[in-house]
Amino acid sequence: MTAGRPQGAFFNDTRFIAEWNLTINGRPIEALSVATPEPYRAKFVGRAASNGEMDSPLLIERERILGAGLTETITVRNYSRVIVFVAPRCV
């Protein structure tokens, strides 16, 4: 979500969330796919942006559910054999 656009979480004509960006280790998420199985639920799949040397082995799944509130579940999967330190940040 970007603050300068008509996006966000609205309730009764009031925008409560204008910007929502997730980074992993200071890098943005590269979008790979999105699915909306129900009108109130969306699943986003992406990967941590590469460091320029190789593609990132980190796959990020984000599931948002709109019900009594807005809930986001973030799952990070490491598809390499090397342990990777992950510092997620949501702004």
HTML snippet that shows the backbone in 3Dmol.js (N, CA, C, O; Angstrom):
<script src="https://3Dmol.org/build/3Dmol-min.js"></script>
<div id="view" style="width:600px;height:400px;position:relative"></div>
<script>
const pdb = `
ATOM      1  N   MET A   1       0.836  -1.161   0.000  1.00  0.00           N
ATOM      2  CA  MET A   1       0.000   0.000   0.000  1.00  0.00           C
ATOM      3  C   MET A   1       0.883   1.226   0.000  1.00  0.00           C
ATOM      4  O   MET A   1       1.915   1.261   0.670  1.00  0.00           O
ATOM      5  N   THR A   2       0.480   2.220  -0.744  1.00  0.00           N
ATOM      6  CA  THR A   2       1.251   3.443  -0.860  1.00  0.00           C
ATOM      7  C   THR A   2       0.403   4.619  -0.409  1.00  0.00           C
ATOM      8  O   THR A   2      -0.760   4.730  -0.798  1.00  0.00           O
ATOM      9  N   ALA A   3       0.967   5.492   0.402  1.00  0.00           N
ATOM     10  CA  ALA A   3       0.215   6.597   0.995  1.00  0.00           C
ATOM     11  C   ALA A   3      -0.346   7.573  -0.033  1.00  0.00           C
ATOM     12  O   ALA A   3      -1.428   8.119   0.180  1.00  0.00           O
ATOM     13  N   GLY A   4       0.341   7.803  -1.118  1.00  0.00           N
ATOM     14  CA  GLY A   4      -0.088   8.790  -2.102  1.00  0.00           C
ATOM     15  C   GLY A   4      -1.180   8.317  -3.045  1.00  0.00           C
ATOM     16  O   GLY A   4      -1.586   9.065  -3.935  1.00  0.00           O
ATOM     17  N   ARG A   5      -1.667   7.095  -2.874  1.00  0.00           N
ATOM     18  CA  ARG A   5      -2.676   6.531  -3.762  1.00  0.00           C
ATOM     19  C   ARG A   5      -3.927   6.188  -2.958  1.00  0.00           C
ATOM     20  O   ARG A   5      -3.858   6.091  -1.733  1.00  0.00           O
ATOM     21  N   PRO A   6      -5.068   6.004  -3.621  1.00  0.00           N
ATOM     22  CA  PRO A   6      -6.298   5.667  -2.899  1.00  0.00           C
ATOM     23  C   PRO A   6      -6.334   4.197  -2.487  1.00  0.00           C
ATOM     24  O   PRO A   6      -7.224   3.454  -2.901  1.00  0.00           O
ATOM     25  N   GLN A   7      -5.379   3.786  -1.683  1.00  0.00           N
ATOM     26  CA  GLN A   7      -5.252   2.415  -1.199  1.00  0.00           C
ATOM     27  C   GLN A   7      -5.209   2.456   0.317  1.00  0.00           C
ATOM     28  O   GLN A   7      -4.957   3.505   0.910  1.00  0.00           O
ATOM     29  N   GLY A   8      -5.452   1.329   0.937  1.00  0.00           N
ATOM     30  CA  GLY A   8      -5.318   1.253   2.380  1.00  0.00           C
ATOM     31  C   GLY A   8      -6.449   0.475   3.000  1.00  0.00           C
ATOM     32  O   GLY A   8      -7.229  -0.181   2.310  1.00  0.00           O
ATOM     33  N   ALA A   9      -6.528   0.559   4.316  1.00  0.00           N
ATOM     34  CA  ALA A   9      -7.609  -0.086   5.062  1.00  0.00           C
ATOM     35  C   ALA A   9      -8.576   1.006   5.509  1.00  0.00           C
ATOM     36  O   ALA A   9      -8.222   1.882   6.299  1.00  0.00           O
ATOM     37  N   PHE A  10      -9.797   0.942   4.995  1.00  0.00           N
ATOM     38  CA  PHE A  10     -10.813   1.948   5.265  1.00  0.00           C
ATOM     39  C   PHE A  10     -11.920   1.356   6.122  1.00  0.00           C
ATOM     40  O   PHE A  10     -12.231   0.170   6.012  1.00  0.00           O
ATOM     41  N   PHE A  11     -12.514   2.184   6.974  1.00  0.00           N
ATOM     42  CA  PHE A  11     -13.705   1.820   7.729  1.00  0.00           C
ATOM     43  C   PHE A  11     -14.526   3.085   7.923  1.00  0.00           C
ATOM     44  O   PHE A  11     -14.022   4.094   8.415  1.00  0.00           O
ATOM     45  N   ASN A  12     -15.813   3.023   7.528  1.00  0.00           N
ATOM     46  CA  ASN A  12     -16.708   4.189   7.622  1.00  0.00           C
ATOM     47  C   ASN A  12     -16.087   5.435   7.000  1.00  0.00           C
ATOM     48  O   ASN A  12     -16.110   6.510   7.600  1.00  0.00           O
ATOM     49  N   ASP A  13     -15.542   5.292   5.819  1.00  0.00           N
ATOM     50  CA  ASP A  13     -14.954   6.399   5.057  1.00  0.00           C
ATOM     51  C   ASP A  13     -13.701   7.008   5.691  1.00  0.00           C
ATOM     52  O   ASP A  13     -13.320   8.129   5.352  1.00  0.00           O
ATOM     53  N   THR A  14     -13.068   6.292   6.593  1.00  0.00           N
ATOM     54  CA  THR A  14     -11.835   6.762   7.213  1.00  0.00           C
ATOM     55  C   THR A  14     -10.725   5.766   6.908  1.00  0.00           C
ATOM     56  O   THR A  14     -10.879   4.561   7.107  1.00  0.00           O
ATOM     57  N   ARG A  15      -9.606   6.289   6.422  1.00  0.00           N
ATOM     58  CA  ARG A  15      -8.463   5.421   6.143  1.00  0.00           C
ATOM     59  C   ARG A  15      -7.618   5.299   7.398  1.00  0.00           C
ATOM     60  O   ARG A  15      -7.101   6.289   7.916  1.00  0.00           O
ATOM     61  N   PHE A  16      -7.485   4.057   7.883  1.00  0.00           N
ATOM     62  CA  PHE A  16      -6.716   3.784   9.090  1.00  0.00           C
ATOM     63  C   PHE A  16      -5.286   3.364   8.770  1.00  0.00           C
ATOM     64  O   PHE A  16      -4.377   3.630   9.556  1.00  0.00           O
ATOM     65  N   ILE A  17      -5.074   2.717   7.638  1.00  0.00           N
ATOM     66  CA  ILE A  17      -3.731   2.317   7.218  1.00  0.00           C
ATOM     67  C   ILE A  17      -3.506   2.863   5.816  1.00  0.00           C
ATOM     68  O   ILE A  17      -4.204   2.485   4.875  1.00  0.00           O
ATOM     69  N   ALA A  18      -2.532   3.750   5.683  1.00  0.00           N
ATOM     70  CA  ALA A  18      -2.244   4.354   4.389  1.00  0.00           C
ATOM     71  C   ALA A  18      -1.031   3.726   3.721  1.00  0.00           C
ATOM     72  O   ALA A  18      -0.934   3.701   2.494  1.00  0.00           O
ATOM     73  N   GLU A  19      -0.114   3.223   4.522  1.00  0.00           N
ATOM     74  CA  GLU A  19       1.111   2.657   3.964  1.00  0.00           C
ATOM     75  C   GLU A  19       1.474   1.406   4.750  1.00  0.00           C
ATOM     76  O   GLU A  19       1.430   1.397   5.980  1.00  0.00           O
ATOM     77  N   TRP A  20       1.840   0.331   4.013  1.00  0.00           N
ATOM     78  CA  TRP A  20       2.160  -0.941   4.652  1.00  0.00           C
ATOM     79  C   TRP A  20       3.199  -1.622   3.777  1.00  0.00           C
ATOM     80  O   TRP A  20       2.854  -2.254   2.779  1.00  0.00           O
ATOM     81  N   ASN A  21       4.448  -1.499   4.138  1.00  0.00           N
ATOM     82  CA  ASN A  21       5.542  -2.066   3.352  1.00  0.00           C
ATOM     83  C   ASN A  21       6.360  -3.005   4.217  1.00  0.00           C
ATOM     84  O   ASN A  21       6.717  -2.671   5.347  1.00  0.00           O
ATOM     85  N   LEU A  22       6.651  -4.173   3.687  1.00  0.00           N
ATOM     86  CA  LEU A  22       7.456  -5.164   4.384  1.00  0.00           C
ATOM     87  C   LEU A  22       8.822  -5.241   3.712  1.00  0.00           C
ATOM     88  O   LEU A  22       8.917  -5.304   2.486  1.00  0.00           O
ATOM     89  N   THR A  23       9.881  -5.237   4.523  1.00  0.00           N
ATOM     90  CA  THR A  23      11.225  -5.469   4.007  1.00  0.00           C
ATOM     91  C   THR A  23      11.842  -6.628   4.777  1.00  0.00           C
ATOM     92  O   THR A  23      11.504  -6.862   5.938  1.00  0.00           O
ATOM     93  N   ILE A  24      12.732  -7.340   4.137  1.00  0.00           N
ATOM     94  CA  ILE A  24      13.492  -8.412   4.758  1.00  0.00           C
ATOM     95  C   ILE A  24      14.957  -8.024   4.659  1.00  0.00           C
ATOM     96  O   ILE A  24      15.485  -7.845   3.562  1.00  0.00           O
ATOM     97  N   ASN A  25      15.611  -7.894   5.805  1.00  0.00           N
ATOM     98  CA  ASN A  25      17.007  -7.474   5.870  1.00  0.00           C
ATOM     99  C   ASN A  25      17.233  -6.163   5.115  1.00  0.00           C
ATOM    100  O   ASN A  25      18.263  -5.977   4.467  1.00  0.00           O
ATOM    101  N   GLY A  26      16.257  -5.259   5.208  1.00  0.00           N
ATOM    102  CA  GLY A  26      16.368  -3.945   4.577  1.00  0.00           C
ATOM    103  C   GLY A  26      16.067  -3.924   3.088  1.00  0.00           C
ATOM    104  O   GLY A  26      16.166  -2.868   2.464  1.00  0.00           O
ATOM    105  N   ARG A  27      15.707  -5.048   2.505  1.00  0.00           N
ATOM    106  CA  ARG A  27      15.420  -5.118   1.064  1.00  0.00           C
ATOM    107  C   ARG A  27      13.925  -5.317   0.834  1.00  0.00           C
ATOM    108  O   ARG A  27      13.269  -5.997   1.623  1.00  0.00           O
ATOM    109  N   PRO A  28      13.381  -4.743  -0.221  1.00  0.00           N
ATOM    110  CA  PRO A  28      11.950  -4.918  -0.498  1.00  0.00           C
ATOM    111  C   PRO A  28      11.642  -6.342  -0.965  1.00  0.00           C
ATOM    112  O   PRO A  28      12.544  -7.119  -1.277  1.00  0.00           O
ATOM    113  N   ILE A  29      10.367  -6.656  -1.003  1.00  0.00           N
ATOM    114  CA  ILE A  29       9.900  -7.963  -1.461  1.00  0.00           C
ATOM    115  C   ILE A  29       9.574  -7.876  -2.947  1.00  0.00           C
ATOM    116  O   ILE A  29       8.852  -6.973  -3.370  1.00  0.00           O
ATOM    117  N   GLU A  30      10.095  -8.800  -3.735  1.00  0.00           N
ATOM    118  CA  GLU A  30       9.764  -8.892  -5.160  1.00  0.00           C
ATOM    119  C   GLU A  30       8.510  -9.750  -5.298  1.00  0.00           C
ATOM    120  O   GLU A  30       8.514 -10.917  -4.905  1.00  0.00           O
ATOM    121  N   ALA A  31       7.450  -9.190  -5.847  1.00  0.00           N
ATOM    122  CA  ALA A  31       6.189  -9.922  -5.983  1.00  0.00           C
ATOM    123  C   ALA A  31       6.320 -11.038  -7.012  1.00  0.00           C
ATOM    124  O   ALA A  31       6.880 -10.841  -8.090  1.00  0.00           O
ATOM    125  N   LEU A  32       5.792 -12.223  -6.663  1.00  0.00           N
ATOM    126  CA  LEU A  32       5.782 -13.359  -7.582  1.00  0.00           C
ATOM    127  C   LEU A  32       4.356 -13.731  -7.982  1.00  0.00           C
ATOM    128  O   LEU A  32       4.087 -13.998  -9.153  1.00  0.00           O
ATOM    129  N   SER A  33       3.436 -13.748  -7.002  1.00  0.00           N
ATOM    130  CA  SER A  33       2.040 -14.069  -7.332  1.00  0.00           C
ATOM    131  C   SER A  33       1.122 -13.571  -6.232  1.00  0.00           C
ATOM    132  O   SER A  33       1.561 -13.254  -5.127  1.00  0.00           O
ATOM    133  N   VAL A  34      -0.164 -13.509  -6.556  1.00  0.00           N
ATOM    134  CA  VAL A  34      -1.201 -13.126  -5.596  1.00  0.00           C
ATOM    135  C   VAL A  34      -2.452 -13.931  -5.900  1.00  0.00           C
ATOM    136  O   VAL A  34      -2.755 -14.212  -7.060  1.00  0.00           O
ATOM    137  N   ALA A  35      -3.169 -14.295  -4.861  1.00  0.00           N
ATOM    138  CA  ALA A  35      -4.426 -15.034  -5.031  1.00  0.00           C
ATOM    139  C   ALA A  35      -5.446 -14.474  -4.048  1.00  0.00           C
ATOM    140  O   ALA A  35      -5.106 -14.133  -2.914  1.00  0.00           O
ATOM    141  N   THR A  36      -6.682 -14.382  -4.483  1.00  0.00           N
ATOM    142  CA  THR A  36      -7.774 -13.953  -3.614  1.00  0.00           C
ATOM    143  C   THR A  36      -8.851 -15.034  -3.633  1.00  0.00           C
ATOM    144  O   THR A  36      -9.817 -14.933  -4.389  1.00  0.00           O
ATOM    145  N   PRO A  37      -8.688 -16.079  -2.797  1.00  0.00           N
ATOM    146  CA  PRO A  37      -9.646 -17.186  -2.806  1.00  0.00           C
ATOM    147  C   PRO A  37     -11.032 -16.784  -2.319  1.00  0.00           C
ATOM    148  O   PRO A  37     -12.026 -17.373  -2.744  1.00  0.00           O
ATOM    149  N   GLU A  38     -11.116 -15.796  -1.438  1.00  0.00           N
ATOM    150  CA  GLU A  38     -12.385 -15.244  -0.975  1.00  0.00           C
ATOM    151  C   GLU A  38     -12.280 -13.724  -0.997  1.00  0.00           C
ATOM    152  O   GLU A  38     -11.171 -13.188  -0.994  1.00  0.00           O
ATOM    153  N   PRO A  39     -13.415 -13.014  -1.020  1.00  0.00           N
ATOM    154  CA  PRO A  39     -13.360 -11.548  -1.064  1.00  0.00           C
ATOM    155  C   PRO A  39     -12.687 -10.918   0.156  1.00  0.00           C
ATOM    156  O   PRO A  39     -12.229  -9.778   0.082  1.00  0.00           O
ATOM    157  N   TYR A  40     -12.622 -11.629   1.260  1.00  0.00           N
ATOM    158  CA  TYR A  40     -12.064 -11.092   2.496  1.00  0.00           C
ATOM    159  C   TYR A  40     -10.646 -11.601   2.783  1.00  0.00           C
ATOM    160  O   TYR A  40     -10.080 -11.281   3.828  1.00  0.00           O
ATOM    161  N   ARG A  41     -10.071 -12.383   1.875  1.00  0.00           N
ATOM    162  CA  ARG A  41      -8.761 -13.005   2.117  1.00  0.00           C
ATOM    163  C   ARG A  41      -7.904 -12.917   0.870  1.00  0.00           C
ATOM    164  O   ARG A  41      -8.376 -13.137  -0.245  1.00  0.00           O
ATOM    165  N   ALA A  42      -6.628 -12.591   1.079  1.00  0.00           N
ATOM    166  CA  ALA A  42      -5.670 -12.538  -0.038  1.00  0.00           C
ATOM    167  C   ALA A  42      -4.358 -13.163   0.410  1.00  0.00           C
ATOM    168  O   ALA A  42      -3.966 -13.053   1.572  1.00  0.00           O
ATOM    169  N   LYS A  43      -3.691 -13.816  -0.524  1.00  0.00           N
ATOM    170  CA  LYS A  43      -2.389 -14.424  -0.248  1.00  0.00           C
ATOM    171  C   LYS A  43      -1.387 -13.899  -1.275  1.00  0.00           C
ATOM    172  O   LYS A  43      -1.607 -13.994  -2.483  1.00  0.00           O
ATOM    173  N   PHE A  44      -0.292 -13.347  -0.777  1.00  0.00           N
ATOM    174  CA  PHE A  44       0.760 -12.791  -1.614  1.00  0.00           C
ATOM    175  C   PHE A  44       2.005 -13.649  -1.450  1.00  0.00           C
ATOM    176  O   PHE A  44       2.341 -14.047  -0.335  1.00  0.00           O
ATOM    177  N   VAL A  45       2.685 -13.935  -2.542  1.00  0.00           N
ATOM    178  CA  VAL A  45       3.929 -14.694  -2.493  1.00  0.00           C
ATOM    179  C   VAL A  45       5.004 -13.866  -3.182  1.00  0.00           C
ATOM    180  O   VAL A  45       4.795 -13.339  -4.275  1.00  0.00           O
ATOM    181  N   GLY A  46       6.139 -13.760  -2.540  1.00  0.00           N
ATOM    182  CA  GLY A  46       7.245 -13.007  -3.108  1.00  0.00           C
ATOM    183  C   GLY A  46       8.553 -13.560  -2.584  1.00  0.00           C
ATOM    184  O   GLY A  46       8.582 -14.552  -1.856  1.00  0.00           O
ATOM    185  N   ARG A  47       9.630 -12.904  -2.966  1.00  0.00           N
ATOM    186  CA  ARG A  47      10.933 -13.303  -2.440  1.00  0.00           C
ATOM    187  C   ARG A  47      11.686 -12.040  -2.056  1.00  0.00           C
ATOM    188  O   ARG A  47      11.454 -10.961  -2.602  1.00  0.00           O
ATOM    189  N   ALA A  48      12.582 -12.203  -1.115  1.00  0.00           N
ATOM    190  CA  ALA A  48      13.414 -11.082  -0.706  1.00  0.00           C
ATOM    191  C   ALA A  48      14.260 -10.661  -1.903  1.00  0.00           C
ATOM    192  O   ALA A  48      14.791 -11.503  -2.627  1.00  0.00           O
ATOM    193  N   ALA A  49      14.379  -9.365  -2.099  1.00  0.00           N
ATOM    194  CA  ALA A  49      15.170  -8.870  -3.227  1.00  0.00           C
ATOM    195  C   ALA A  49      16.598  -9.395  -3.117  1.00  0.00           C
ATOM    196  O   ALA A  49      17.142  -9.517  -2.019  1.00  0.00           O
ATOM    197  N   SER A  50      17.195  -9.701  -4.256  1.00  0.00           N
ATOM    198  CA  SER A  50      18.547 -10.280  -4.251  1.00  0.00           C
ATOM    199  C   SER A  50      19.581  -9.226  -3.873  1.00  0.00           C
ATOM    200  O   SER A  50      19.324  -8.024  -3.939  1.00  0.00           O
ATOM    201  N   ASN A  51      20.730  -9.697  -3.486  1.00  0.00           N
ATOM    202  CA  ASN A  51      21.831  -8.797  -3.123  1.00  0.00           C
ATOM    203  C   ASN A  51      22.707  -8.471  -4.325  1.00  0.00           C
ATOM    204  O   ASN A  51      23.772  -7.874  -4.174  1.00  0.00           O
ATOM    205  N   GLY A  52      22.271  -8.856  -5.506  1.00  0.00           N
ATOM    206  CA  GLY A  52      23.031  -8.585  -6.723  1.00  0.00           C
ATOM    207  C   GLY A  52      23.935  -9.729  -7.131  1.00  0.00           C
ATOM    208  O   GLY A  52      24.383  -9.772  -8.277  1.00  0.00           O
ATOM    209  N   GLU A  53      24.217 -10.654  -6.233  1.00  0.00           N
ATOM    210  CA  GLU A  53      25.097 -11.773  -6.540  1.00  0.00           C
ATOM    211  C   GLU A  53      24.328 -12.989  -7.044  1.00  0.00           C
ATOM    212  O   GLU A  53      24.764 -13.671  -7.971  1.00  0.00           O
ATOM    213  N   MET A  54      23.153 -13.258  -6.409  1.00  0.00           N
ATOM    214  CA  MET A  54      22.344 -14.407  -6.804  1.00  0.00           C
ATOM    215  C   MET A  54      20.906 -14.163  -6.357  1.00  0.00           C
ATOM    216  O   MET A  54      20.638 -13.248  -5.579  1.00  0.00           O
ATOM    217  N   ASP A  55      19.991 -14.977  -6.849  1.00  0.00           N
ATOM    218  CA  ASP A  55      18.611 -14.869  -6.418  1.00  0.00           C
ATOM    219  C   ASP A  55      18.504 -15.258  -4.949  1.00  0.00           C
ATOM    220  O   ASP A  55      19.231 -16.126  -4.466  1.00  0.00           O
ATOM    221  N   SER A  56      17.597 -14.611  -4.260  1.00  0.00           N
ATOM    222  CA  SER A  56      17.417 -14.894  -2.843  1.00  0.00           C
ATOM    223  C   SER A  56      16.737 -16.247  -2.649  1.00  0.00           C
ATOM    224  O   SER A  56      15.799 -16.571  -3.376  1.00  0.00           O
ATOM    225  N   PRO A  57      17.194 -17.042  -1.679  1.00  0.00           N
ATOM    226  CA  PRO A  57      16.538 -18.316  -1.388  1.00  0.00           C
ATOM    227  C   PRO A  57      15.339 -18.152  -0.450  1.00  0.00           C
ATOM    228  O   PRO A  57      14.688 -19.134  -0.094  1.00  0.00           O
ATOM    229  N   LEU A  58      15.046 -16.895  -0.048  1.00  0.00           N
ATOM    230  CA  LEU A  58      13.965 -16.648   0.899  1.00  0.00           C
ATOM    231  C   LEU A  58      12.650 -16.389   0.175  1.00  0.00           C
ATOM    232  O   LEU A  58      12.546 -15.460  -0.626  1.00  0.00           O
ATOM    233  N   LEU A  59      11.656 -17.209   0.462  1.00  0.00           N
ATOM    234  CA  LEU A  59      10.321 -17.052  -0.086  1.00  0.00           C
ATOM    235  C   LEU A  59       9.429 -16.514   1.025  1.00  0.00           C
ATOM    236  O   LEU A  59       9.420 -17.047   2.135  1.00  0.00           O
ATOM    237  N   ILE A  60       8.683 -15.463   0.726  1.00  0.00           N
ATOM    238  CA  ILE A  60       7.834 -14.818   1.723  1.00  0.00           C
ATOM    239  C   ILE A  60       6.379 -14.989   1.320  1.00  0.00           C
ATOM    240  O   ILE A  60       5.982 -14.618   0.216  1.00  0.00           O
ATOM    241  N   GLU A  61       5.590 -15.552   2.223  1.00  0.00           N
ATOM    242  CA  GLU A  61       4.150 -15.697   2.012  1.00  0.00           C
ATOM    243  C   GLU A  61       3.449 -14.766   2.993  1.00  0.00           C
ATOM    244  O   GLU A  61       3.733 -14.778   4.190  1.00  0.00           O
ATOM    245  N   ARG A  62       2.532 -13.960   2.469  1.00  0.00           N
ATOM    246  CA  ARG A  62       1.757 -13.040   3.307  1.00  0.00           C
ATOM    247  C   ARG A  62       0.286 -13.331   3.070  1.00  0.00           C
ATOM    248  O   ARG A  62      -0.190 -13.304   1.935  1.00  0.00           O
ATOM    249  N   GLU A  63      -0.424 -13.607   4.145  1.00  0.00           N
ATOM    250  CA  GLU A  63      -1.861 -13.837   4.030  1.00  0.00           C
ATOM    251  C   GLU A  63      -2.582 -12.775   4.845  1.00  0.00           C
ATOM    252  O   GLU A  63      -2.348 -12.632   6.046  1.00  0.00           O
ATOM    253  N   ARG A  64      -3.466 -12.028   4.176  1.00  0.00           N
ATOM    254  CA  ARG A  64      -4.259 -10.992   4.849  1.00  0.00           C
ATOM    255  C   ARG A  64      -5.711 -11.434   4.901  1.00  0.00           C
ATOM    256  O   ARG A  64      -6.288 -11.878   3.908  1.00  0.00           O
ATOM    257  N   ILE A  65      -6.286 -11.299   6.098  1.00  0.00           N
ATOM    258  CA  ILE A  65      -7.684 -11.650   6.309  1.00  0.00           C
ATOM    259  C   ILE A  65      -8.380 -10.452   6.935  1.00  0.00           C
ATOM    260  O   ILE A  65      -7.926  -9.909   7.942  1.00  0.00           O
ATOM    261  N   LEU A  66      -9.484 -10.051   6.328  1.00  0.00           N
ATOM    262  CA  LEU A  66     -10.286  -8.944   6.821  1.00  0.00           C
ATOM    263  C   LEU A  66     -11.535  -9.519   7.465  1.00  0.00           C
ATOM    264  O   LEU A  66     -12.369 -10.124   6.792  1.00  0.00           O
ATOM    265  N   GLY A  67     -11.659  -9.329   8.763  1.00  0.00           N
ATOM    266  CA  GLY A  67     -12.812  -9.834   9.515  1.00  0.00           C
ATOM    267  C   GLY A  67     -13.193  -8.778  10.524  1.00  0.00           C
ATOM    268  O   GLY A  67     -13.536  -7.654  10.158  1.00  0.00           O
ATOM    269  N   ALA A  68     -13.133  -9.135  11.799  1.00  0.00           N
ATOM    270  CA  ALA A  68     -13.384  -8.159  12.860  1.00  0.00           C
ATOM    271  C   ALA A  68     -12.264  -7.119  12.900  1.00  0.00           C
ATOM    272  O   ALA A  68     -12.409  -6.067  13.522  1.00  0.00           O
ATOM    273  N   GLY A  69     -11.173  -7.413  12.248  1.00  0.00           N
ATOM    274  CA  GLY A  69     -10.026  -6.518  12.101  1.00  0.00           C
ATOM    275  C   GLY A  69      -9.228  -6.976  10.900  1.00  0.00           C
ATOM    276  O   GLY A  69      -9.676  -7.849  10.156  1.00  0.00           O
ATOM    277  N   LEU A  70      -8.078  -6.415  10.703  1.00  0.00           N
ATOM    278  CA  LEU A  70      -7.194  -6.826   9.608  1.00  0.00           C
ATOM    279  C   LEU A  70      -6.038  -7.608  10.213  1.00  0.00           C
ATOM    280  O   LEU A  70      -5.319  -7.099  11.073  1.00  0.00           O
ATOM    281  N   THR A  71      -5.858  -8.848   9.762  1.00  0.00           N
ATOM    282  CA  THR A  71      -4.802  -9.707  10.260  1.00  0.00           C
ATOM    283  C   THR A  71      -3.890 -10.087   9.100  1.00  0.00           C
ATOM    284  O   THR A  71      -4.363 -10.448   8.022  1.00  0.00           O
ATOM    285  N   GLU A  72      -2.589 -10.004   9.324  1.00  0.00           N
ATOM    286  CA  GLU A  72      -1.635 -10.461   8.321  1.00  0.00           C
ATOM    287  C   GLU A  72      -0.710 -11.485   8.956  1.00  0.00           C
ATOM    288  O   GLU A  72      -0.120 -11.235  10.007  1.00  0.00           O
ATOM    289  N   THR A  73      -0.588 -12.638   8.312  1.00  0.00           N
ATOM    290  CA  THR A  73       0.333 -13.682   8.742  1.00  0.00           C
ATOM    291  C   THR A  73       1.475 -13.733   7.738  1.00  0.00           C
ATOM    292  O   THR A  73       1.250 -13.872   6.536  1.00  0.00           O
ATOM    293  N   ILE A  74       2.694 -13.620   8.235  1.00  0.00           N
ATOM    294  CA  ILE A  74       3.880 -13.618   7.377  1.00  0.00           C
ATOM    295  C   ILE A  74       4.673 -14.885   7.644  1.00  0.00           C
ATOM    296  O   ILE A  74       5.022 -15.177   8.788  1.00  0.00           O
ATOM    297  N   THR A  75       4.960 -15.645   6.577  1.00  0.00           N
ATOM    298  CA  THR A  75       5.756 -16.859   6.673  1.00  0.00           C
ATOM    299  C   THR A  75       6.987 -16.698   5.793  1.00  0.00           C
ATOM    300  O   THR A  75       6.870 -16.362   4.614  1.00  0.00           O
ATOM    301  N   VAL A  76       8.159 -16.933   6.357  1.00  0.00           N
ATOM    302  CA  VAL A  76       9.417 -16.850   5.599  1.00  0.00           C
ATOM    303  C   VAL A  76       9.988 -18.255   5.496  1.00  0.00           C
ATOM    304  O   VAL A  76      10.196 -18.922   6.509  1.00  0.00           O
ATOM    305  N   ARG A  77      10.243 -18.705   4.267  1.00  0.00           N
ATOM    306  CA  ARG A  77      10.821 -20.026   4.032  1.00  0.00           C
ATOM    307  C   ARG A  77      12.205 -19.860   3.402  1.00  0.00           C
ATOM    308  O   ARG A  77      12.391 -19.067   2.479  1.00  0.00           O
ATOM    309  N   ASN A  78      13.156 -20.611   3.911  1.00  0.00           N
ATOM    310  CA  ASN A  78      14.524 -20.573   3.405  1.00  0.00           C
ATOM    311  C   ASN A  78      14.761 -21.836   2.583  1.00  0.00           C
ATOM    312  O   ASN A  78      14.737 -22.940   3.129  1.00  0.00           O
ATOM    313  N   TYR A  79      14.989 -21.689   1.281  1.00  0.00           N
ATOM    314  CA  TYR A  79      15.201 -22.828   0.398  1.00  0.00           C
ATOM    315  C   TYR A  79      16.678 -23.066   0.092  1.00  0.00           C
ATOM    316  O   TYR A  79      17.016 -23.658  -0.934  1.00  0.00           O
ATOM    317  N   SER A  80      17.548 -22.610   0.974  1.00  0.00           N
ATOM    318  CA  SER A  80      18.971 -22.923   0.805  1.00  0.00           C
ATOM    319  C   SER A  80      19.408 -23.824   1.954  1.00  0.00           C
ATOM    320  O   SER A  80      18.655 -24.043   2.903  1.00  0.00           O
ATOM    321  N   ARG A  81      20.599 -24.333   1.865  1.00  0.00           N
ATOM    322  CA  ARG A  81      21.142 -25.193   2.927  1.00  0.00           C
ATOM    323  C   ARG A  81      21.886 -24.380   3.978  1.00  0.00           C
ATOM    324  O   ARG A  81      22.374 -24.924   4.968  1.00  0.00           O
ATOM    325  N   VAL A  82      21.967 -23.088   3.755  1.00  0.00           N
ATOM    326  CA  VAL A  82      22.697 -22.197   4.650  1.00  0.00           C
ATOM    327  C   VAL A  82      21.702 -21.494   5.571  1.00  0.00           C
ATOM    328  O   VAL A  82      20.645 -21.045   5.128  1.00  0.00           O
ATOM    329  N   ILE A  83      22.045 -21.403   6.845  1.00  0.00           N
ATOM    330  CA  ILE A  83      21.202 -20.653   7.780  1.00  0.00           C
ATOM    331  C   ILE A  83      21.288 -19.170   7.432  1.00  0.00           C
ATOM    332  O   ILE A  83      22.375 -18.622   7.250  1.00  0.00           O
ATOM    333  N   VAL A  84      20.122 -18.530   7.342  1.00  0.00           N
ATOM    334  CA  VAL A  84      20.070 -17.119   6.960  1.00  0.00           C
ATOM    335  C   VAL A  84      19.411 -16.336   8.090  1.00  0.00           C
ATOM    336  O   VAL A  84      18.338 -16.710   8.563  1.00  0.00           O
ATOM    337  N   PHE A  85      20.046 -15.260   8.518  1.00  0.00           N
ATOM    338  CA  PHE A  85      19.457 -14.365   9.510  1.00  0.00           C
ATOM    339  C   PHE A  85      18.413 -13.503   8.816  1.00  0.00           C
ATOM    340  O   PHE A  85      18.686 -12.917   7.769  1.00  0.00           O
ATOM    341  N   VAL A  86      17.227 -13.425   9.390  1.00  0.00           N
ATOM    342  CA  VAL A  86      16.134 -12.669   8.781  1.00  0.00           C
ATOM    343  C   VAL A  86      15.682 -11.583   9.748  1.00  0.00           C
ATOM    344  O   VAL A  86      15.370 -11.855  10.907  1.00  0.00           O
ATOM    345  N   ALA A  87      15.652 -10.352   9.257  1.00  0.00           N
ATOM    346  CA  ALA A  87      15.165  -9.219  10.053  1.00  0.00           C
ATOM    347  C   ALA A  87      13.994  -8.574   9.303  1.00  0.00           C
ATOM    348  O   ALA A  87      14.202  -7.650   8.518  1.00  0.00           O
ATOM    349  N   PRO A  88      12.759  -9.055   9.539  1.00  0.00           N
ATOM    350  CA  PRO A  88      11.623  -8.437   8.860  1.00  0.00           C
ATOM    351  C   PRO A  88      11.279  -7.098   9.501  1.00  0.00           C
ATOM    352  O   PRO A  88      11.466  -6.900  10.701  1.00  0.00           O
ATOM    353  N   ARG A  89      10.776  -6.192   8.684  1.00  0.00           N
ATOM    354  CA  ARG A  89      10.359  -4.881   9.171  1.00  0.00           C
ATOM    355  C   ARG A  89       9.138  -4.448   8.387  1.00  0.00           C
ATOM    356  O   ARG A  89       9.130  -4.488   7.157  1.00  0.00           O
ATOM    357  N   CYS A  90       8.125  -4.043   9.093  1.00  0.00           N
ATOM    358  CA  CYS A  90       6.896  -3.575   8.450  1.00  0.00           C
ATOM    359  C   CYS A  90       6.711  -2.102   8.789  1.00  0.00           C
ATOM    360  O   CYS A  90       6.689  -1.723   9.960  1.00  0.00           O
ATOM    361  N   VAL A  91       6.581  -1.274   7.755  1.00  0.00           N
ATOM    362  CA  VAL A  91       6.415   0.167   7.922  1.00  0.00           C
ATOM    363  C   VAL A  91       5.104   0.567   7.302  1.00  0.00           C
ATOM    364  O   VAL A  91       4.746   1.745   7.321  1.00  0.00           O
TER     365      VAL A  91
END
`;
const viewer = $3Dmol.createViewer("view");
viewer.addModel(pdb, "pdb");
viewer.setStyle({}, {cartoon: {color: "spectrum"}});
viewer.zoomTo();
viewer.render();
</script>
